[in-house]
Amino acid sequence: MESLRNKTAELTNKFKEGKPKIAICIPLYNSVTANWLIQFMRFLKANENKYNLKIYLHEQQPVSESRNSLAMMALSKNPDYIFWMDSDNSIPEDAINHLIFTMLEKNADLVTGLYFSKTPPYYPILRKYQ
């Protein structure tokens, strides 16, 4: 519980010093649909005041090479968090909040969100590996 308090304090300090830096990495496939683009713009609008967002897009085949390139680009800017999504995912507007606070609550280094419903409540699934 003490480490959760420390991490919560650390996150609060980041908010006081400035918005946490979040790299959003998206490997692009053959095409991006208009519906996905509209949904993604809503997601960005909902989070623009909470976080310092930097979007990284990369199109390359195979997709594993695209993911590696995105990771290198994002890590070169030293973000506080890296948020991965695919160009065919529909992401709830509060996904970043849920993932960060799940990390803090569970003292995890990594969390993943798997959303199985299209209506609230959306809860990420946490897996902790030792």
JOCORCOR-V58552 format. One record per backbone hydrogen bond with DSSP energy under -1.0 kcal/mol. CO is the residue of the C=O (numbers start at 1). NH is the residue of the N-H. Records with the same first field share a line. If there is no record, write none. Layout:
CO->NH, NH
This chain:
1->5
2->6
3->7
4->8
5->9
6->10
7->11
8->12
9->13
10->14
11->15
12->16
13->17
14->18
20->52
21->80, 81
22->54
23->83
24->56
25->85
26->58
33->37
34->38
35->39
36->40
37->41
38->42
39->43
40->44
41->45
42->46
44->48
47->51
51->53
52->22
54->24
56->26
58->28
62->65, 66
63->67
64->68
65->69
66->70
67->71
68->72
69->73
70->74
71->75
72->76
74->77
75->78
81->23
83->25
86->89
92->95
94->98
95->99
96->100
97->101
98->102
99->103
100->104
101->105
102->106
103->108
